[in-house]
Amino acid sequence: MRTRAVRLHGVADLRLEEVELPEIREDEILAKIVTDSICMSSYKACVLGAAHKRVPDDVAEHPTMIGHEFCGELLKIGRRWQDRYAPGERFTVQVALNLPEDPYLTPGYSFPYIGGSAEYVVIPACVMEQDCLLPYRGGNYFGGSLSEPMSCIVGTFHAMYHTRPLSYTHEMGIRQGGRMALLASAGPMGLGAIDYALHGSRRPSVLVVTDIDGERLDRARRIYPPEEAARQGVALHYVNTRGMADPAEALVRTAGGHFDDVIVFAPVRELVELGDRLLGQDGCLNFFSGPADTAFSASVNFFDVHYSAHHVVGTSGGNTADMRESLDLMAAGRITPAAMVTHIGGLSCVAETTLHLPEIPGGKKLIYTHADLPLTAIADFARLGEHDPLFAALACAVEAGGGLWNDEAERILLSWDGKKR
């Protein structure tokens, strides 16, 4: 069958094309993609091309489908998997397959027939063999897409560690009841981290969230107010560090001491060095935001590494257990990843949006692959609704949902096909 898909051909070369999918083999599955959220990691893959670890060297001759935060519906099951999966089931994929033969092979980067920026895909056997095809039982599709970025956040919290004097055993995870700083954290992944810090199983007692964008901080405060955090036992502070002469001193004063855990959400040298200065005894710094610059570096105080047991970790993605935890937390209503989403669009806007992602303000750009929509900010729905009945209906649904994209808004969009615009 034929499908439309956005494929990577080389450096900054993304094309929306019609692709002929091969007939599935007995160990493959045909699926329909409904949603895909665009990740900064896709931008990095596009600007690096074959130089990216997950993009094949021969991508110019054998283009790959992009998009790795997707959710959809299984259509046709190969004979090998018919006792495990059924047509009509909703699914998402943990794309970090970690295959023994090549740990970098990843849907959305490395494969010709599977990626989220497509209408239909062929799921290869290795996805099921790695137990990475996960059922999604939510009442929407967008939550399935957002479970992938949430799993990255979950994995980050689990990858951090602390030690005990005279012991070589690492205690994994953030320090329960400790002080935590999330730097440059009013963007989409930072919002997810705030949500998880407040509603996960292990929580800090003090959480300081920084950014240099006042509007983004105000939005974060509206979604996760300090009063709600206090009910979770967390003292939450939002701090705009723009123009501060000594942000480290101000943040330590705000928290009442140095920090046990610091996560850096932007690949900025000064931000990494600020995080290093914030650490207290046995403090853990996590460099979350992977840079596109392969020579990116920052200074670390090795006196404190030696005498204060400071340590640095970096995480890139989550594992299947992290994704299952994300799905379980969403199903229980404990986390609300819809806060990440600030724009929606259709397949036709993916290439331009991905290539210019750092320049586009806001959070996650959520793509409905079968919709004919330009990239549109949720904040613009009401204005557009003055002349477009679809956006008028979406504006009402979003307003009723506290300003966030929600199940009702998705239902309206998916059922609008064929109505007069």
C-alpha positions as CSV (number, residue, x, y, z in Angstrom):
1,M,0.0,0.0,0.0
2,R,1.0,3.6,-0.4
3,T,1.5,6.1,2.4
4,R,2.6,9.7,2.8
5,A,5.7,10.1,4.9
6,V,8.3,12.6,5.8
7,R,11.7,11.1,5.0
8,L,15.3,12.2,5.7
9,H,17.6,12.1,2.7
10,G,20.6,13.9,4.1
11,V,21.7,17.0,6.0
12,A,18.7,19.4,6.3
13,D,17.0,17.4,3.5
14,L,13.5,16.4,4.6
15,R,10.8,15.6,2.1
16,L,7.1,14.8,2.3
17,E,6.7,11.9,-0.2
18,E,4.5,9.1,-1.2
19,V,6.1,5.8,-0.3
20,E,5.1,2.3,-1.4
21,L,5.1,0.1,1.7
22,P,6.1,-3.6,1.1
23,E,3.7,-6.3,2.0
24,I,4.3,-7.3,5.6
25,R,6.1,-10.6,6.3
26,E,4.9,-13.1,8.9
27,D,7.0,-11.4,11.6
28,E,5.9,-7.8,10.9
29,I,2.9,-5.7,11.6
30,L,1.1,-3.0,9.5
31,A,-0.1,0.0,11.5
32,K,-1.8,3.3,11.1
33,I,-0.1,6.3,12.8
34,V,-2.5,8.9,14.3
35,T,-0.3,11.2,16.3
36,D,3.4,12.1,16.5
37,S,5.0,14.8,18.5
38,I,8.1,16.5,17.1
39,C,11.2,16.2,19.2
40,M,14.3,18.3,19.3
41,S,16.2,15.0,18.8
42,S,14.7,14.8,15.3
43,Y,16.0,18.3,14.5
44,K,19.5,17.2,15.6
45,A,19.3,14.2,13.4
46,C,18.2,16.3,10.4
47,V,21.0,18.9,10.8
48,L,23.6,16.2,11.2
49,G,22.3,13.7,8.6
50,A,24.5,10.7,8.3
51,A,26.9,12.1,10.9
52,H,24.2,11.4,13.6
53,K,24.8,8.1,15.4
54,R,21.3,6.9,14.7
55,V,21.1,7.9,11.0
56,P,22.5,5.3,8.5
57,D,25.6,6.2,6.5
58,D,23.7,5.5,3.3
59,V,20.6,7.6,4.1
60,A,21.0,9.5,0.8
61,E,20.4,6.2,-1.1
62,H,18.0,4.7,1.4
63,P,16.0,7.5,3.1
64,T,14.5,6.9,6.5
65,M,11.2,7.9,8.0
66,I,11.5,10.5,10.8
67,G,9.4,10.9,14.0
68,H,9.8,8.7,17.1
69,E,7.0,9.9,19.5
70,F,4.0,8.2,17.9
71,C,0.8,6.5,18.7
72,G,-1.7,4.7,16.4
73,E,-3.7,1.6,15.7
74,L,-2.6,-1.9,14.6
75,L,-4.1,-2.9,11.3
76,K,-2.7,-6.2,10.1
77,I,-0.8,-8.7,12.2
78,G,1.8,-11.0,10.8
79,R,1.2,-14.7,11.7
80,R,4.1,-14.8,14.2
81,W,2.4,-12.2,16.5
82,Q,-1.3,-13.1,16.1
83,D,-1.5,-14.7,19.5
84,R,-0.1,-11.5,21.1
85,Y,-1.6,-8.5,19.2
86,A,-4.9,-7.9,17.4
87,P,-6.1,-5.5,14.8
88,G,-7.7,-2.4,16.2
89,E,-5.5,-2.2,19.3
90,R,-3.9,1.2,20.0
91,F,-0.2,1.1,20.5
92,T,3.0,3.1,21.1
93,V,6.6,2.1,20.7
94,Q,9.6,2.4,22.9
95,V,12.0,3.3,20.2
96,A,15.2,2.7,22.2
97,L,15.5,-0.9,21.0
98,N,19.2,-1.3,22.1
99,L,19.7,-4.1,19.6
100,P,22.7,-6.2,20.3
101,E,23.9,-5.9,16.7
102,D,23.6,-2.1,16.6
103,P,22.4,-0.2,19.7
104,Y,21.8,2.9,17.6
105,L,19.2,1.5,15.3
106,T,16.0,3.4,16.2
107,P,12.5,3.8,14.6
108,G,12.2,7.4,13.5
109,Y,15.9,7.7,12.6
110,S,17.2,4.5,11.1
111,F,14.4,2.5,9.3
112,P,12.9,3.0,5.8
113,Y,9.3,2.0,6.7
114,I,8.7,3.1,10.3
115,G,8.6,6.6,11.7
116,G,5.9,8.7,13.4
117,S,5.7,11.3,10.5
118,A,3.8,8.9,8.3
119,E,0.2,7.8,7.7
120,Y,1.0,4.1,7.8
121,V,4.1,2.1,8.7
122,V,5.5,-1.4,8.8
123,I,6.7,-2.4,12.3
124,P,9.7,-4.7,12.0
125,A,10.1,-7.9,14.0
126,C,12.9,-6.4,16.1
127,V,10.4,-4.0,17.8
128,M,8.3,-6.9,19.0
129,E,11.3,-9.1,19.8
130,Q,12.6,-6.4,22.1
131,D,9.2,-6.1,23.8
132,C,9.0,-2.5,22.6
133,L,5.5,-2.5,21.0
134,L,3.4,-1.4,24.0
135,P,-0.4,-1.4,24.3
136,Y,-1.9,2.0,24.8
137,R,-5.3,2.0,26.6
138,G,-5.8,5.7,27.0
139,G,-8.9,7.5,25.8
140,N,-6.9,9.5,23.3
141,Y,-4.0,9.1,21.0
142,F,-1.8,12.1,22.0
143,G,-1.0,10.6,25.4
144,G,0.6,7.6,23.7
145,S,2.8,10.0,21.7
146,L,3.8,11.9,24.9
147,S,4.6,8.7,26.8
148,E,7.9,8.6,24.9
149,P,9.2,12.0,26.0
150,M,7.8,11.3,29.5
151,S,9.8,8.1,29.6
152,C,12.9,10.1,28.9
153,I,12.2,12.2,32.0
154,V,11.4,9.1,34.1
155,G,14.7,7.6,32.9
156,T,16.6,10.7,33.9
157,F,15.2,10.7,37.4
158,H,16.1,7.0,37.8
159,A,19.6,7.4,36.3
160,M,20.6,10.0,38.9
161,Y,22.4,8.5,42.0
162,H,23.8,9.2,45.4
163,T,26.3,7.5,47.7
164,R,26.9,6.8,51.3
165,P,30.2,7.3,53.2
166,L,32.5,4.3,53.1
167,S,30.2,2.5,50.7
168,Y,30.7,1.9,47.0
169,T,27.1,1.1,46.4
170,H,25.2,3.7,44.4
171,E,21.6,4.5,45.5
172,M,19.8,5.1,42.2
173,G,17.3,7.9,41.8
174,I,16.9,11.4,43.0
175,R,17.3,12.0,46.7
176,Q,14.0,11.5,48.5
177,G,13.1,14.7,50.3
178,G,16.1,16.5,49.0
179,R,16.6,19.8,47.2
180,M,16.2,19.7,43.4
181,A,16.8,22.3,40.7
182,L,15.5,22.1,37.2
183,L,17.4,24.6,35.0
184,A,15.9,26.1,31.8
185,S,12.9,24.0,32.7
186,A,9.8,26.0,31.4
187,G,9.9,24.3,28.0
188,P,8.1,21.1,27.2
189,M,10.5,18.6,28.7
190,G,11.0,20.8,31.7
191,L,7.2,20.9,32.3
192,G,7.2,17.1,32.2
193,A,10.0,17.0,34.7
194,I,8.0,19.3,37.1
195,D,5.0,17.1,36.7
196,Y,7.0,13.9,37.5
197,A,8.9,15.6,40.4
198,L,5.6,16.5,42.0
199,H,3.7,13.2,41.2
200,G,6.2,10.5,40.9
201,S,7.0,7.9,43.6
202,R,10.2,9.7,44.8
203,R,9.9,13.5,45.4
204,P,12.1,16.3,46.6
205,S,11.1,18.5,49.5
206,V,12.2,21.6,47.7
207,L,12.0,22.1,43.9
208,V,13.4,25.2,42.2
209,V,12.5,25.8,38.5
210,T,14.4,28.3,36.5
211,D,14.1,29.9,33.1
212,I,14.9,33.2,31.4
213,D,11.5,33.5,29.7
214,G,9.0,35.1,31.9
215,E,6.0,34.1,29.8
216,R,7.0,30.4,29.9
217,L,7.6,30.6,33.6
218,D,4.1,32.1,34.1
219,R,2.6,29.3,32.1
220,A,4.4,26.7,34.1
221,R,3.2,28.4,37.3
222,R,-0.4,28.3,36.1
223,I,-0.2,24.7,35.2
224,Y,1.7,23.6,38.3
225,P,1.0,26.2,41.0
226,P,3.1,26.2,44.2
227,E,-0.1,25.7,46.2
228,E,-0.8,22.4,44.4
229,A,2.9,21.3,44.9
230,A,2.6,22.0,48.6
231,R,-0.2,19.5,48.8
232,Q,2.3,17.0,47.4
233,G,4.8,17.9,50.2
234,V,7.0,19.9,47.8
235,A,8.0,23.6,48.2
236,L,8.0,24.8,44.6
237,H,9.8,28.0,43.5
238,Y,9.9,29.6,40.1
239,V,12.8,31.8,39.4
240,N,13.6,34.0,36.4
241,T,17.4,34.1,36.3
242,R,17.7,36.6,33.4
243,G,20.0,39.4,34.3
244,M,21.0,38.0,37.7
245,A,24.6,39.0,38.7
246,D,25.0,35.7,40.7
247,P,22.2,33.2,40.0
248,A,23.9,30.5,42.0
249,E,23.8,32.5,45.1
250,A,20.2,33.5,44.5
251,L,19.0,29.9,43.9
252,V,20.9,28.5,46.9
253,R,19.3,31.2,49.0
254,T,15.8,30.4,47.6
255,A,16.2,26.7,48.3
256,G,17.7,27.1,51.8
257,G,20.9,25.4,50.9
258,H,22.8,23.7,48.0
259,F,21.1,21.1,45.9
260,D,21.1,17.3,45.9
261,D,19.9,17.0,42.3
262,V,20.2,19.3,39.4
263,I,19.0,18.7,35.8
264,V,20.1,20.9,32.9
265,F,17.5,21.2,30.1
266,A,19.5,23.3,27.6
267,P,22.9,22.7,26.1
268,V,24.4,26.0,27.2
269,R,27.9,26.1,28.7
270,E,27.0,28.7,31.4
271,L,24.0,26.7,32.4
272,V,26.0,23.5,32.9
273,E,28.6,25.5,35.0
274,L,25.8,27.0,37.0
275,G,24.4,23.6,37.8
276,D,27.9,22.5,38.9
277,R,28.1,25.4,41.3
278,L,24.7,24.6,42.8
279,L,25.6,21.1,43.9
280,G,26.0,20.2,47.6
281,Q,27.7,17.3,49.2
282,D,27.2,14.1,47.1
283,G,25.2,16.2,44.6
284,C,24.3,14.8,41.2
285,L,24.2,16.9,38.0
286,N,22.3,15.4,35.0
287,F,23.0,16.9,31.6
288,F,19.6,16.1,30.0
289,S,19.7,18.2,26.8
290,G,22.0,16.6,24.3
291,P,23.8,19.1,22.1
292,A,24.1,19.1,18.3
293,D,27.6,20.4,18.7
294,T,29.9,17.4,19.0
295,A,32.6,19.5,20.6
296,F,30.3,21.0,23.3
297,S,32.1,21.2,26.7
298,A,31.9,23.0,30.0
299,S,34.0,23.4,33.1
300,V,33.5,21.1,36.1
301,N,35.0,21.9,39.5
302,F,37.1,18.8,40.1
303,F,38.0,19.9,43.6
304,D,34.4,19.4,44.4
305,V,34.4,16.1,42.5
306,H,37.1,14.9,44.8
307,Y,36.2,16.4,48.2
308,S,32.4,16.9,47.9
309,A,31.6,13.7,45.9
310,H,30.0,15.6,43.1
311,H,29.0,13.5,40.1
312,V,27.7,14.1,36.6
313,V,25.5,11.8,34.5
314,G,23.8,12.2,31.2
315,T,20.7,10.4,29.9
316,S,19.5,10.0,26.3
317,G,16.0,8.5,26.3
318,G,14.3,6.0,28.6
319,N,13.9,2.2,28.5
320,T,10.8,0.1,28.2
321,A,10.2,0.0,32.0
322,D,10.4,3.9,32.0
323,M,7.8,4.0,29.3
324,R,5.5,1.5,31.0
325,E,5.8,3.7,34.2
326,S,4.8,6.7,32.1
327,L,1.8,4.9,30.7
328,D,0.7,3.7,34.1
329,L,1.0,7.2,35.6
330,M,-1.1,8.6,32.8
331,A,-3.7,5.9,33.2
332,A,-3.9,6.7,36.9
333,G,-4.3,10.4,36.2
334,R,-1.2,11.3,38.2
335,I,0.6,13.1,35.4
336,T,-0.8,15.4,32.7
337,P,1.7,15.4,29.8
338,A,-0.8,17.5,27.7
339,A,0.9,20.5,29.4
340,M,3.8,19.9,27.0
341,V,1.7,20.6,23.9
342,T,1.4,24.2,22.5
343,H,0.9,23.6,18.8
344,I,-0.9,21.1,16.5
345,G,-0.5,20.5,12.8
346,G,-0.7,18.0,10.0
347,L,1.8,16.0,8.1
348,S,2.4,18.8,5.5
349,C,4.0,21.0,8.1
350,V,6.4,18.5,9.6
351,A,9.5,19.1,7.4
352,E,9.5,22.9,7.9
353,T,8.7,22.7,11.5
354,T,11.4,20.1,12.3
355,L,14.1,22.0,10.4
356,H,13.2,25.3,12.2
357,L,12.2,23.8,15.6
358,P,14.7,25.8,17.7
359,E,13.2,29.1,16.3
360,I,9.6,28.2,17.0
361,P,8.5,29.3,20.5
362,G,6.3,27.2,22.7
363,G,6.3,23.5,23.7
364,K,5.6,20.3,21.9
365,K,4.3,20.4,18.3
366,L,1.7,17.6,18.1
367,I,1.1,16.2,14.6
368,Y,-2.1,14.5,13.4
369,T,-0.8,12.7,10.4
370,H,-4.1,12.3,8.6
371,A,-5.2,15.9,9.2
372,D,-4.8,18.7,6.7
373,L,-3.6,21.5,9.0
374,P,-0.8,24.1,9.1
375,L,1.2,24.3,12.3
376,T,-1.1,26.2,14.7
377,A,-0.6,27.5,18.2
378,I,-3.3,26.5,20.7
379,A,-3.2,30.1,21.9
380,D,-4.4,31.2,18.4
381,F,-7.5,28.9,18.3
382,A,-10.0,31.6,19.5
383,R,-8.8,34.2,17.0
384,L,-8.8,31.7,14.1
385,G,-12.2,30.5,15.3
386,E,-13.8,33.8,14.3
387,H,-13.6,32.7,10.7
388,D,-13.1,28.9,10.9
389,P,-15.6,26.6,12.7
390,L,-13.1,23.9,13.4
391,F,-10.9,26.3,15.4
392,A,-14.0,27.7,17.1
393,A,-14.9,24.2,18.3
394,L,-11.3,23.5,19.3
395,A,-11.1,26.8,21.2
396,C,-14.2,25.9,23.3
397,A,-12.8,22.4,24.1
398,V,-9.4,23.8,25.1
399,E,-11.0,26.5,27.3
400,A,-13.1,23.9,29.0
401,G,-9.9,21.9,29.6
402,G,-8.1,24.6,31.4
403,G,-6.2,25.9,28.3
404,L,-4.6,22.5,27.6
405,W,-5.0,20.2,24.6
406,N,-7.4,17.4,25.7
407,D,-9.4,14.3,24.8
408,E,-12.4,16.4,23.6
409,A,-10.3,18.6,21.4
410,E,-8.7,15.5,19.8
411,R,-12.1,13.9,19.3
412,I,-13.4,17.0,17.5
413,L,-10.3,17.2,15.3
414,L,-10.4,13.5,14.3
415,S,-14.1,13.6,13.6
416,W,-14.0,16.8,11.5
417,D,-12.9,15.2,8.3
418,G,-15.3,16.1,5.5
419,K,-17.0,19.0,7.3
420,K,-17.1,22.4,5.7
421,R,-14.2,24.6,6.7
